[in-house]
Every structure is written in C-alpha cells, then in structure tokens.
Amino acid sequence: MITTDINYQKIFNAAPGLYLILKPDLTIAAVNEAYLKATLTQREQITGHYLFDVFPDNPDDKTATGEHNLRASLNYVLQHKLPHTMAVQKYDIRTPEGNFEERYWSPINTPILNEEGEVELIIHRVEDVTAFVKMKQQSAEQKEQNLELQNRVSETEWEVYKRTAEVQQLNHQLLAEADKMRKQQTEIAQLHTLLQSIISNTSNSIWAIDTTGKFLLLNKVAVAYFNKTPEECIGKTVYDLVPFEEADAVHREDMEIMASGKLRDTENTVTINGEPVTFLFSRFPLRDAAGNITGLCGVATNITERVNNERKITELNNSLQKTVQQLEEVNTEMKSFTYSVSHDLRAPLRAISSFSTIIRNKYSNELTADCKRLFDVVDENARLMSQLIDDLLNYSRVGRAAVQLSETDLTDLAQRVLLELRNAYTEVKFNAILKPTPKITCDGLLMKQVLQNLLSNAVKYSSHSEQPVVEFNSYATETEQVFYVKDNGAGFDMRYYNKLFGMFQRLHSQAEFEGTGVGLAIVQRILQKHGGKIWAESEVNKGATFYFSLPHKPNYYEQPDRSTVSGG
C-alpha cells in the first residue's frame, strides 16, 4: 500500500475557503474551520445533523428564499451528478443567542462520485459576499466614502479568487489520490482473494508462525492430518500437535531458519495419529516492510508413498542381487553339467555301441535270433540316448545364443528345410504347399531351427496318412506377422495341450513316432528370444496346425549365459 506524508484533513480544515461536506441525504459529514467561523457554529453541534435543521430560513423574513433555492441546487446535483453554481443568495444565519443575522452568499455545489458513478458526497463551497452586497446597496453619496472600502473589497475578491483556485486544485488532487487509493485497495483485495484460493486449494500443507512458534495461518491440507480446523490450530504450536521429541526437532529448525534468514529444505518424519508420515519441508523467514524477520512460512509435501516405494525398490534390488548371484552360481553348475553331458556321457555310449558292434560281427554265427534282437535294442537305445544328449545340448546352446537380426524370407527358408526333409524321409511321399510370405526381421539361423522342428514334426506325424500334406503360410495382424505349419497327420488331444511345449513331454508313444520331447521346447525358447510366441490347434487323426508370431518391429531380448538355468 502506498503511504504519503500529506495530511489532507489538516489541509481541509485550514483552507481559507468556506467548505461543507454533505452526504446524499443532506446530513453534514464534515466542515472546515473557515465555514464554522463564518456561520457562527461549532463542529460538534452541526456534524451529523440535517443541513436545513442547522441552517433554516429567517422566520422573521417572509420573503426569504435561501433554503428553497439551496435545496433546488442540491437536488439538481443529486439528479444530474454535475456541479451547480448558484446566484448570490440572501441566507440569514442564526447567532448563538438565537437571533438571525443578515448574510449574503455565493454558493457552488460539487458532487463526488463513487466507482459505480453514484453520488457519494457533495462539496458545498460558499463565499461570504455580505459586505460586497451591502456596499452596492449604499447610496451614491456614500460612494466616495466607500471608495477605499471598494478597493479593499476588490483586492479581497482577487485574493479570494486566487485562494479558491488553489483550494480547487487541492480538491482535484485529493479526489485523484482517493481514486488511486480505491483502485489500489481493489487490487489488494483481488490479490488477497487469489492468494487465499491458492493456499486453500493446493495439495501441499502451508502454514506460517510468529517468532515464538505460534501458528498464524494453516491451510486445510495442513490441519487435515490432525482432524482439526484452521481456527482450532491458530495460536497453538507444533508441540500441541505432534510428539514432544519430533516437535522439539522441528521447532529448533524453525528458530535456526529465522536466525539465519535463509531458505532451508529438509526431509522430516513425524508421527501423526500414531503413524509415521514423511514430509519434504521448504521453510523461509517472513519479513516486514523494514526487513525485520517477523515469523516463518512453511510448505510441506507428503512424500511418504515415495519413501516407501524407494524402500521397497531397495529391498527388491537387494533381493535381485541375491537372485543374480544364485543364478550365476547355478549357471556355473549348468556349464559343468553341459560339459559332463557332452563329454562324460558320450564316452560310455560310444563304448556300448562299439562293443555291441564288435560282438555281433565277431560272433554273428553263434548268436541266436533273440540275441541279435537284443543287440538291436541296445543299439537303438544308445542311438536315442545320443539324440537326447544332442537335443539337450542344442536347447542349452539356444538359451545362450545371441540374436543376430536380419531381413529373412521364411518361405525360402522353409523350402530349403523341406528339401532336406525329402532326402531324410525318402520313404514318406508328402505334398508340400508353400505360400509366399513377407520378409521379417529375425535371426535366420535360429528361425531355420524353428522350421526344421515344426516341418519335420509335420512330415513325421503325417507319415501314416494316405496322402501326407504339409502347408506353410502366414497372415498379418496390427502388431505382428503370424506364420503357421499345417499337416493332415495324427494330430493330438487338446486336453493335453499344456504338456505340448514342456521338456521331455510327448503325446505319442515311441513305438508310434520316435522323438525325445525336446524339439518344441527349443522352438518356444527361440520365439521367446524374438519377442514372439507359439501355439497350436489340433484334433485326433485330423492333423495339427502350429502357429508362431513375430513382431513387425523387432522386440527380442538377449539372454546371458545364466538363462540356461531354465532349460535344466
């Protein structure tokens, strides 16, 4: 708020002109000393009284029109909201003894309007021209005697005119200053309303204390933690709201901040209604116009949820570190196991197969048919065991293999795989249907392994059909390309679908169709590394269709060596 050293009340009272301030109901609001002196009245006797009760017409003068003419002028000002200058009026005044003294006046009535344009006050300014009028009334023979008086009156008139102009200028300054102050007060009120709205509606706690720690202000968010209203907390301290030790720590920090005169951000945990609540405090000193510290303002953000989440993340990271360590240990063991499978298990198998061959060749004439059959069983199982070892090693290698992306034509890849299968399954005369498919970004070598497994299964399981048919095609969705391999073979019972992609899980006996039960697990693992998936549909003796999807945008993940744990 703008302050000024000008005392306008003092100026008004000391003004040489005669001024009376009226309210719209014509009661007297203010009067200056010159007006009181000229009208023989006292301020306390006329202020607050109705104008015409204080200044009635002279009852002894039946021709008196002063009251009537003044009332008409004031009504004009109220109605038109414009100044009005009256002609010289004969308006006798009442003496303290109750008599009436003849007087002549020159009045001007000026309105003061409020912000809505309505009359708020009327300035009634008059000049006492009694001496001037009486001089005019004197006879011609008195003119010479009154010449000096006339000159003095002229000088007085000139002086009054100058003083009136000065007073009018001051009046304009007063009115301008009053209007400026009203605008400033309106702006301050608007800012106060805006600030109060911000404080009341923010999601943060806001409060202010004096230099002793007593609350001067709290918003609804701040007091909600204590189930109180702001009014209930004003004048109290933090000691009245939280446990002593916590309150004491907060109070000491408040005092330090006010002593330092600087902003401070801290993180504090306080107990509210028996529960720990963590806040991020931002506190700063409050100062008066002279710069003296008068208190402190604080803003607090409840970060309890964030702190709890950070603690959980830390716990999860610690747990993850332990899991990673365990996986690394298991991975080391898996590498040892893979080496053992690759070397230690193959040696006995080779020995069994070799010795079986030597015995059959050396003693073939002495062996019975049953003995030869048993040696065939030994050789076949040794072969199956060797194939199982190869599949296990292959599954492990797939888990460790890095994905090398390139644009690949899977139809072309499927055609090459089918050519290899025709050479391997010479006894199966199958019909292959290959449809052109769009190129896809993937690892070509790994996808060849997928097609080898799926297409060889299709040929194998349709080998008992009269006319085996194997089909490869694809279709697109919004996010991925779906490929499928279809056959008209033995199919499977969908009730056992959940076993389909598991390790060593087979839905047909070894006598029907040989296999190790590892191929589809390998396929699933390769597709998972590409961010894809595999599924199947089938009916017994009506064939099967295996679908696999690859994303339009590559979305594969790299598995480090430890991923081989999942294939154990």
KOLROPA-753770 format. One line per field, with one value per residue (C-alpha): y negated, x, z; residue in three letters; residue number from 1. Coordinates in Angstrom, 3 decimals, decimal comma. Layout:
residues N
py = Y ...
px = X ...
pz = Z ...
residu = ALA ...
num = NUM ...
//
This chain:
residues 568
py = 0,000 -3,474 -5,835 -9,667 -12,319 -14,776 -15,344 -16,168 -16,525 -19,224 -20,974 -20,805 -22,290 -25,098 -26,002 -29,720 -28,920 -28,005 -24,256 -21,992 -18,255 -16,741 -13,150 -12,308 -12,531 -16,137 -15,399 -17,213 -14,930 -17,442 -21,197 -23,298 -25,992 -28,921 -27,736 -27,344 -30,820 -32,421 -30,714 -31,202 -27,390 -24,637 -21,428 -19,049 -20,898 -20,543 -17,390 -14,532 -16,851 -17,575 -20,672 -22,598 -21,835 -23,605 -26,392 -27,244 -30,364 -33,502 -33,118 -36,932 -37,420 -36,407 -36,871 -34,523 -32,042 -30,857 -27,418 -26,799 -27,822 -25,777 -22,680 -23,032 -23,315 -20,243 -18,231 -19,217 -17,931 -14,634 -14,102 -15,168 -14,337 -17,651 -20,790 -23,665 -27,353 -29,372 -33,083 -35,284 -34,249 -36,125 -33,479 -34,803 -32,856 -32,135 -33,626 -31,681 -33,874 -32,636 -35,805 -35,952 -37,992 -39,214 -37,494 -37,141 -34,099 -32,898 -29,042 -26,258 -22,624 -19,906 -16,104 -13,355 -10,112 -6,544 -3,649 -2,900 -6,529 -7,334 -10,476 -9,645 -13,195 -16,833 -19,653 -22,812 -25,794 -29,351 -32,867 -35,423 -38,425 -40,289 -43,289 -43,444 -43,357 -45,937 -48,197 -48,007 -48,958 -52,170 -55,480 -57,432 -59,961 -57,215 -56,081 -58,422 -57,381 -53,770 -54,016 -52,837 -50,051 -49,114 -48,897 -46,727 -44,557 -44,236 -43,190 -40,766 -39,377 -38,852 -37,203 -35,027 -34,069 -33,043 -31,128 -29,466 -28,311 -26,902 -25,097 -23,737 -22,391 -20,716 -19,291 -17,759 -16,286 -14,904 -13,343 -11,842 -10,457 -8,998 -7,350 -5,940 -4,554 -2,937 -1,198 -0,017 1,320 3,192 4,701 5,681 7,307 9,258 10,396 11,421 13,474 15,112 15,907 17,322 19,507 20,845 21,586 23,258 25,426 26,549 30,197 29,164 28,188 24,447 22,685 19,590 18,993 15,956 15,633 17,639 20,575 19,877 20,590 17,533 19,409 23,009 24,293 27,145 29,712 28,958 29,306 32,343 34,532 33,661 33,794 30,129 26,881 23,994 21,921 24,598 24,502 20,722 19,606 23,119 24,504 27,678 29,062 29,168 31,364 33,964 35,906 33,789 35,078 34,641 31,236 30,140 31,002 29,083 26,090 25,893 25,924 23,146 20,985 21,656 20,691 17,413 16,698 17,367 15,516 18,111 20,686 24,292 27,565 30,622 34,080 34,913 37,844 37,078 39,263 38,288 40,254 42,967 43,370 42,151 39,582 38,264 34,680 32,617 29,245 25,941 23,135 19,479 16,356 13,746 10,057 6,758 3,654 2,701 6,107 7,336 11,035 11,429 15,169 18,161 19,706 23,403 25,595 29,375 32,126 35,571 37,957 40,973 43,044 42,168 43,036 46,358 47,125 46,288 48,604 51,380 50,793 51,044 54,273 55,627 54,627 56,404 59,446 59,242 59,086 62,246 63,916 62,865 64,272 67,525 67,651 67,105 69,966 72,210 71,134 72,230 75,558 75,760 75,197 78,021 80,172 79,349 80,308 83,541 84,350 83,502 85,497 87,812 89,320 89,727 91,881 94,750 94,595 94,882 97,771 99,563 99,072 100,117 103,222 104,217 103,948 105,934 108,765 109,027 109,018 111,472 113,916 113,433 117,138 118,176 115,649 116,729 114,642 113,500 112,384 110,406 108,764 107,757 106,233 104,239 102,927 101,906 100,085 98,330 97,119 95,971 94,022 92,497 91,588 89,922 87,981 86,910 85,624 83,699 82,160 81,159 79,510 77,802 76,484 75,121 73,508 71,824 70,250 68,795 67,768 64,048 62,939 61,715 59,788 59,618 59,430 63,049 64,761 67,605 69,164 69,555 70,925 73,399 74,563 75,418 77,227 79,289 80,253 81,583 83,461 85,152 86,524 87,635 89,152 90,878 93,383 90,613 89,153 85,875 82,971 79,532 76,341 73,185 69,706 66,516 64,670 61,174 60,866 60,500 59,205 62,110 64,366 66,528 69,405 69,698 69,448 72,258 74,392 73,456 74,506 77,707 78,763 77,799 79,087 82,344 82,922 82,261 84,792 87,324 87,185 87,239 90,150 92,652 90,734 91,983 88,722 86,596 82,827 80,154 76,462 73,275 69,831 66,628 63,734 60,289 58,598 54,982 55,672 58,967 61,445 64,897 67,954 71,474 75,063 77,342 81,094 83,785 86,325 87,988 84,780 84,786 84,455 80,790 81,900 82,458 79,143 77,864 80,595 79,746 77,353 78,841 80,577 84,381 84,192 86,442 87,026 90,131 93,308 94,058 97,033 94,721 91,844 91,641 88,475 87,009 84,461 81,530 80,064 77,935 76,606 75,414 73,766 71,970 70,705 69,313 67,465 66,017 64,600 62,834 61,416 63,843 66,806 70,227 72,061 74,944 76,323 79,978 82,879 86,534 88,075 84,766 83,150 80,227 76,568 74,881 71,076 68,805 64,996 62,458 58,698 56,288 54,246 56,361 56,847 59,566 59,885 61,069 63,822 64,036 67,394 67,661 68,118 71,734 72,446 72,503 75,387 77,772
px = 0,000 1,338 1,784 2,005 3,090 0,380 -2,256 -5,312 -7,567 -5,317 -5,234 -9,027 -9,515 -7,025 -8,274 -9,251 -12,355 -15,674 -16,379 -19,158 -19,239 -22,743 -23,933 -26,603 -29,297 -28,082 -26,657 -23,430 -20,378 -17,543 -16,877 -13,720 -12,745 -13,392 -17,010 -17,597 -16,259 -18,332 -21,587 -21,034 -21,353 -19,425 -18,331 -19,804 -23,133 -23,674 -21,786 -24,201 -27,250 -29,635 -28,477 -31,755 -32,223 -28,935 -29,472 -33,222 -34,649 -35,044 -38,648 -38,947 -38,191 -41,326 -39,535 -36,666 -35,876 -32,375 -33,448 -35,681 -33,006 -30,238 -32,455 -33,178 -29,463 -28,580 -31,382 -30,014 -26,543 -28,014 -30,127 -27,667 -24,400 -22,956 -21,679 -24,123 -23,260 -25,954 -26,615 -25,853 -28,320 -29,663 -29,482 -29,509 -27,644 -28,656 -26,452 -25,582 -28,150 -30,902 -31,229 -30,752 -28,024 -28,343 -25,897 -25,329 -23,552 -22,188 -22,516 -21,130 -22,234 -19,947 -20,628 -18,057 -18,899 -18,010 -16,774 -20,324 -20,842 -23,227 -23,034 -21,087 -20,577 -21,365 -18,869 -20,800 -18,448 -19,590 -18,168 -19,485 -20,289 -22,389 -20,055 -19,979 -23,768 -24,303 -21,785 -23,747 -26,866 -25,386 -26,499 -24,462 -23,446 -21,645 -19,684 -16,811 -16,594 -16,708 -14,165 -11,388 -13,616 -14,460 -10,780 -10,212 -13,142 -11,742 -8,412 -10,211 -12,170 -8,957 -7,309 -10,375 -10,333 -6,678 -7,221 -10,302 -8,293 -5,610 -8,179 -9,887 -6,552 -6,015 -9,523 -8,688 -5,500 -7,479 -10,048 -7,339 -5,467 -8,668 -9,498 -5,969 -6,197 -9,567 -8,072 -5,096 -7,384 -9,398 -6,205 -5,017 -8,378 -8,194 -4,638 -5,687 -8,562 -6,256 -3,613 -6,232 -7,606 -4,130 -3,368 -6,738 -6,725 -3,101 -2,337 0,581 0,465 1,084 1,472 3,001 4,254 5,408 8,842 7,737 6,463 2,728 0,668 -0,613 -2,026 -2,682 -4,471 -6,982 -4,448 -2,132 -4,797 -6,464 -3,637 -4,719 -8,506 -8,792 -9,916 -7,522 -9,269 -8,548 -4,820 -4,280 -2,268 -1,008 2,493 3,855 4,207 0,400 0,123 2,948 5,039 7,482 10,770 9,627 8,082 11,283 13,384 11,037 10,883 14,683 14,989 12,368 14,327 17,589 15,998 14,651 18,055 19,877 17,329 17,713 15,520 16,009 14,742 14,644 13,100 11,387 9,351 6,743 4,183 0,579 -2,274 0,235 1,558 4,919 4,484 7,447 7,383 9,657 9,731 10,574 10,733 11,744 11,637 8,863 9,884 8,090 8,492 11,638 13,210 12,851 12,037 8,519 7,999 8,350 6,360 6,499 5,349 5,305 4,839 3,807 6,410 5,538 4,436 7,601 9,822 8,009 8,369 12,071 12,488 10,651 12,803 15,938 14,674 13,797 17,232 18,907 16,738 17,502 21,227 20,965 18,949 21,520 24,275 22,359 21,738 25,427 26,264 23,660 24,884 28,398 26,986 24,999 28,145 29,797 26,726 26,747 30,412 29,671 26,750 28,786 31,893 31,415 28,071 29,009 32,068 30,072 27,505 30,220 31,717 28,363 27,674 31,222 31,305 27,840 29,015 32,234 30,355 27,754 30,390 32,756 30,150 27,375 27,328 26,992 24,284 20,692 17,977 16,852 20,382 20,628 17,281 18,563 21,706 19,442 17,546 20,868 21,993 18,636 18,563 22,167 21,197 18,165 20,271 22,818 19,986 18,628 22,080 22,281 18,833 19,756 22,961 21,035 18,464 21,290 23,025 19,762 19,458 22,965 22,857 22,781 20,062 21,570 18,828 18,485 15,681 14,693 12,340 10,852 9,129 12,501 13,921 11,017 11,580 15,226 14,256 11,630 14,219 16,443 13,451 12,649 16,184 15,875 12,359 12,686 10,014 7,414 5,935 4,404 2,906 4,246 2,197 4,285 2,735 4,780 5,164 6,520 10,105 10,519 13,362 14,712 17,721 17,841 19,837 17,580 14,434 15,752 15,928 12,282 11,191 13,268 11,477 7,964 8,216 9,946 7,188 4,562 6,200 6,740 3,238 1,538 3,660 0,871 -1,662 -2,598 -1,508 0,572 0,193 2,360 1,410 3,342 1,691 1,174 -1,187 -0,714 -2,225 -1,799 1,368 2,777 3,124 1,674 3,164 1,794 2,706 -0,246 -0,417 -3,097 -1,469 -2,174 -2,961 -3,299 -5,882 -6,235 -6,865 -3,112 -2,203 -0,457 2,193 2,927 5,875 7,357 10,732 10,570 6,786 5,427 1,789 2,594 4,445 7,965 6,529 4,202 6,570 10,104 11,409 12,945 10,264 12,728 12,102 9,020 10,658 13,550 11,112 9,321 12,589 13,766 10,476 10,543 14,007 12,437 9,552 7,170 5,046 3,829 0,515 -1,300 -4,706 -5,486 -7,947 -7,002 -6,449 -7,334 -3,925 -2,451 -1,643 1,251 1,215 4,086 4,221 6,997 6,524 6,624 9,123 11,944 11,332 13,766 15,674 19,222 19,634 23,025 24,542 22,576 19,360 20,333 19,120 15,529 16,318 17,582
pz = 0,000 -0,955 2,001 1,877 4,312 3,144 5,833 3,721 6,763 8,121 4,748 4,526 7,993 7,353 3,875 3,647 1,637 3,290 2,818 3,986 3,024 2,668 2,335 -0,292 2,419 3,081 6,518 7,315 7,047 7,523 7,779 7,806 10,317 7,989 7,421 11,180 11,850 9,074 10,177 13,937 14,567 16,355 14,587 17,180 17,060 13,293 12,138 11,529 11,505 8,641 6,711 6,877 10,579 11,220 8,678 8,387 6,757 8,928 10,205 10,550 6,826 4,953 1,597 2,473 -0,356 0,639 1,896 -1,130 -3,652 -1,935 -1,764 -5,501 -6,316 -4,233 -5,843 -9,245 -8,251 -6,944 -10,046 -12,766 -10,919 -12,121 -10,291 -9,878 -9,272 -7,571 -7,868 -4,840 -2,118 0,898 3,618 7,177 9,841 13,391 16,114 19,280 21,096 18,729 16,648 12,844 11,228 7,634 5,293 1,540 -0,016 -3,370 -3,296 -5,574 -5,069 -6,498 -6,444 -5,616 -7,416 -6,314 -8,545 -9,678 -10,761 -7,926 -5,770 -2,628 -1,217 -2,128 -1,578 -0,641 -1,017 -0,334 -0,255 2,215 -0,011 2,579 2,678 -1,101 -1,415 1,315 -0,313 -3,550 -1,643 -0,276 -1,795 -4,292 -1,675 0,208 -2,848 -2,240 1,395 0,398 -2,446 -0,208 1,049 -2,554 -3,445 -0,414 -1,416 -4,962 -3,521 -1,261 -4,183 -6,134 -3,152 -2,589 -6,251 -6,084 -2,861 -4,313 -7,342 -5,054 -2,922 -6,018 -7,253 -3,899 -4,148 -7,509 -6,043 -3,117 -5,426 -7,684 -4,675 -3,233 -6,567 -6,803 -3,281 -4,036 -7,083 -5,050 -2,347 -5,020 -6,459 -2,990 -2,263 -5,543 -4,801 -1,294 -2,721 -5,279 -2,665 -0,299 -3,120 -3,917 -0,256 0,292 -2,846 -3,131 -2,386 -0,166 3,507 4,075 7,404 8,991 12,550 14,507 16,077 19,134 17,063 17,363 14,255 12,395 9,384 8,314 5,235 5,200 3,998 6,921 9,624 7,995 9,313 12,853 12,285 13,233 11,633 10,911 13,599 16,226 15,461 15,324 18,347 19,094 18,493 16,925 20,470 20,667 17,548 17,409 19,992 22,018 20,596 16,996 17,766 19,510 16,443 14,119 16,497 16,766 12,970 12,727 15,151 13,248 9,931 11,349 12,909 9,621 7,497 4,723 2,972 4,084 2,544 4,822 4,943 8,240 9,520 12,175 13,896 13,138 14,674 15,577 12,004 10,631 7,867 5,861 4,551 2,335 4,152 2,473 5,063 4,797 7,042 6,816 6,891 7,390 5,210 7,102 6,501 10,056 10,483 11,866 11,509 9,227 6,383 5,544 2,674 3,149 0,556 1,777 0,294 2,471 -0,535 -2,451 0,515 0,985 -2,722 -2,630 0,350 -1,490 -4,583 -2,447 -0,923 -4,381 -5,718 -2,804 -3,434 -7,161 -6,437 -4,356 -7,134 -9,741 -7,571 -7,187 -10,961 -11,636 -9,296 -10,939 -14,370 -13,442 -12,351 -15,618 -17,660 -15,756 -16,359 -20,075 -20,310 -18,470 -20,775 -23,855 -22,919 -19,957 -21,094 -24,746 -23,974 -22,341 -25,163 -27,777 -25,841 -25,606 -29,308 -30,296 -28,144 -29,366 -32,981 -32,272 -30,561 -33,339 -36,064 -34,322 -33,047 -35,603 -36,483 -32,864 -31,853 -31,797 -33,385 -29,957 -29,046 -32,278 -31,479 -28,029 -29,566 -31,943 -28,889 -27,267 -30,434 -30,844 -27,228 -27,469 -30,598 -28,855 -25,836 -28,099 -29,820 -26,441 -25,440 -28,730 -28,113 -24,548 -25,738 -28,518 -26,019 -23,864 -26,861 -27,936 -24,491 -24,724 -28,374 -29,184 -31,620 -34,912 -36,718 -40,477 -43,026 -43,744 -46,220 -44,184 -47,222 -48,918 -45,673 -45,367 -48,956 -48,218 -44,999 -46,855 -49,453 -46,693 -45,193 -48,537 -48,542 -44,915 -45,183 -48,526 -47,583 -46,978 -50,149 -48,897 -50,776 -49,722 -50,123 -49,707 -49,975 -50,361 -47,047 -46,347 -45,234 -41,480 -39,307 -37,249 -36,649 -39,805 -38,279 -35,237 -37,368 -39,591 -36,467 -35,699 -39,186 -39,047 -35,859 -36,974 -40,562 -39,567 -36,995 -39,678 -42,034 -39,237 -37,761 -41,182 -42,462 -41,668 -43,771 -47,243 -48,834 -46,401 -46,921 -45,257 -45,645 -44,744 -44,885 -42,866 -42,134 -40,586 -37,536 -36,443 -34,424 -35,682 -38,533 -37,778 -39,569 -39,414 -40,327 -41,012 -41,607 -42,042 -39,760 -36,409 -34,515 -30,718 -27,959 -26,925 -23,340 -23,072 -24,685 -21,533 -21,948 -25,552 -25,111 -21,943 -21,780 -22,385 -22,841 -25,627 -26,627 -28,679 -27,778 -29,012 -30,917 -32,869 -33,554 -32,249 -30,602 -27,448 -26,448 -26,604 -30,082 -29,305 -26,113 -28,283 -30,708 -27,893 -26,471 -29,815 -30,362 -26,847 -27,593 -30,600 -28,549 -30,250 -29,152 -30,338 -30,006 -31,701 -32,680 -33,390 -33,456 -33,146 -36,594 -38,282 -38,299 -36,399 -37,058 -35,235 -35,237 -34,316 -34,335 -34,805 -34,144 -37,077 -35,080 -33,601 -29,889 -28,904 -25,678 -25,104 -22,580 -20,898 -20,075 -16,844 -18,892 -19,490 -15,974 -17,270 -19,592 -16,951
residu = MET ILE THR THR ASP ILE ASN TYR GLN LYS ILE PHE ASN ALA ALA PRO GLY LEU TYR LEU ILE LEU LYS PRO ASP LEU THR ILE ALA ALA VAL ASN GLU ALA TYR LEU LYS ALA THR LEU THR GLN ARG GLU GLN ILE THR GLY HIS TYR LEU PHE ASP VAL PHE PRO ASP ASN PRO ASP ASP LYS THR ALA THR GLY GLU HIS ASN LEU ARG ALA SER LEU ASN TYR VAL LEU GLN HIS LYS LEU PRO HIS THR MET ALA VAL GLN LYS TYR ASP ILE ARG THR PRO GLU GLY ASN PHE GLU GLU ARG TYR TRP SER PRO ILE ASN THR PRO ILE LEU ASN GLU GLU GLY GLU VAL GLU LEU ILE ILE HIS ARG VAL GLU ASP VAL THR ALA PHE VAL LYS MET LYS GLN GLN SER ALA GLU GLN LYS GLU GLN ASN LEU GLU LEU GLN ASN ARG VAL SER GLU THR GLU TRP GLU VAL TYR LYS ARG THR ALA GLU VAL GLN GLN LEU ASN HIS GLN LEU LEU ALA GLU ALA ASP LYS MET ARG LYS GLN GLN THR GLU ILE ALA GLN LEU HIS THR LEU LEU GLN SER ILE ILE SER ASN THR SER ASN SER ILE TRP ALA ILE ASP THR THR GLY LYS PHE LEU LEU LEU ASN LYS VAL ALA VAL ALA TYR PHE ASN LYS THR PRO GLU GLU CYS ILE GLY LYS THR VAL TYR ASP LEU VAL PRO PHE GLU GLU ALA ASP ALA VAL HIS ARG GLU ASP MET GLU ILE MET ALA SER GLY LYS LEU ARG ASP THR GLU ASN THR VAL THR ILE ASN GLY GLU PRO VAL THR PHE LEU PHE SER ARG PHE PRO LEU ARG ASP ALA ALA GLY ASN ILE THR GLY LEU CYS GLY VAL ALA THR ASN ILE THR GLU ARG VAL ASN ASN GLU ARG LYS ILE THR GLU LEU ASN ASN SER LEU GLN LYS THR VAL GLN GLN LEU GLU GLU VAL ASN THR GLU MET LYS SER PHE THR TYR SER VAL SER HIS ASP LEU ARG ALA PRO LEU ARG ALA ILE SER SER PHE SER THR ILE ILE ARG ASN LYS TYR SER ASN GLU LEU THR ALA ASP CYS LYS ARG LEU PHE ASP VAL VAL ASP GLU ASN ALA ARG LEU MET SER GLN LEU ILE ASP ASP LEU LEU ASN TYR SER ARG VAL GLY ARG ALA ALA VAL GLN LEU SER GLU THR ASP LEU THR ASP LEU ALA GLN ARG VAL LEU LEU GLU LEU ARG ASN ALA TYR THR GLU VAL LYS PHE ASN ALA ILE LEU LYS PRO THR PRO LYS ILE THR CYS ASP GLY LEU LEU MET LYS GLN VAL LEU GLN ASN LEU LEU SER ASN ALA VAL LYS TYR SER SER HIS SER GLU GLN PRO VAL VAL GLU PHE ASN SER TYR ALA THR GLU THR GLU GLN VAL PHE TYR VAL LYS ASP ASN GLY ALA GLY PHE ASP MET ARG TYR TYR ASN LYS LEU PHE GLY MET PHE GLN ARG LEU HIS SER GLN ALA GLU PHE GLU GLY THR GLY VAL GLY LEU ALA ILE VAL GLN ARG ILE LEU GLN LYS HIS GLY GLY LYS ILE TRP ALA GLU SER GLU VAL ASN LYS GLY ALA THR PHE TYR PHE SER LEU PRO HIS LYS PRO ASN TYR TYR GLU GLN PRO ASP ARG SER THR VAL SER GLY GLY
num = 1 2 3 4 5 6 7 8 9 10 11 12 13 14 15 16 17 18 19 20 21 22 23 24 25 26 27 28 29 30 31 32 33 34 35 36 37 38 39 40 41 42 43 44 45 46 47 48 49 50 51 52 53 54 55 56 57 58 59 60 61 62 63 64 65 66 67 68 69 70 71 72 73 74 75 76 77 78 79 80 81 82 83 84 85 86 87 88 89 90 91 92 93 94 95 96 97 98 99 100 101 102 103 104 105 106 107 108 109 110 111 112 113 114 115 116 117 118 119 120 121 122 123 124 125 126 127 128 129 130 131 132 133 134 135 136 137 138 139 140 141 142 143 144 145 146 147 148 149 150 151 152 153 154 155 156 157 158 159 160 161 162 163 164 165 166 167 168 169 170 171 172 173 174 175 176 177 178 179 180 181 182 183 184 185 186 187 188 189 190 191 192 193 194 195 196 197 198 199 200 201 202 203 204 205 206 207 208 209 210 211 212 213 214 215 216 217 218 219 220 221 222 223 224 225 226 227 228 229 230 231 232 233 234 235 236 237 238 239 240 241 242 243 244 245 246 247 248 249 250 251 252 253 254 255 256 257 258 259 260 261 262 263 264 265 266 267 268 269 270 271 272 273 274 275 276 277 278 279 280 281 282 283 284 285 286 287 288 289 290 291 292 293 294 295 296 297 298 299 300 301 302 303 304 305 306 307 308 309 310 311 312 313 314 315 316 317 318 319 320 321 322 323 324 325 326 327 328 329 330 331 332 333 334 335 336 337 338 339 340 341 342 343 344 345 346 347 348 349 350 351 352 353 354 355 356 357 358 359 360 361 362 363 364 365 366 367 368 369 370 371 372 373 374 375 376 377 378 379 380 381 382 383 384 385 386 387 388 389 390 391 392 393 394 395 396 397 398 399 400 401 402 403 404 405 406 407 408 409 410 411 412 413 414 415 416 417 418 419 420 421 422 423 424 425 426 427 428 429 430 431 432 433 434 435 436 437 438 439 440 441 442 443 444 445 446 447 448 449 450 451 452 453 454 455 456 457 458 459 460 461 462 463 464 465 466 467 468 469 470 471 472 473 474 475 476 477 478 479 480 481 482 483 484 485 486 487 488 489 490 491 492 493 494 495 496 497 498 499 500 501 502 503 504 505 506 507 508 509 510 511 512 513 514 515 516 517 518 519 520 521 522 523 524 525 526 527 528 529 530 531 532 533 534 535 536 537 538 539 540 541 542 543 544 545 546 547 548 549 550 551 552 553 554 555 556 557 558 559 560 561 562 563 564 565 566 567 568
//
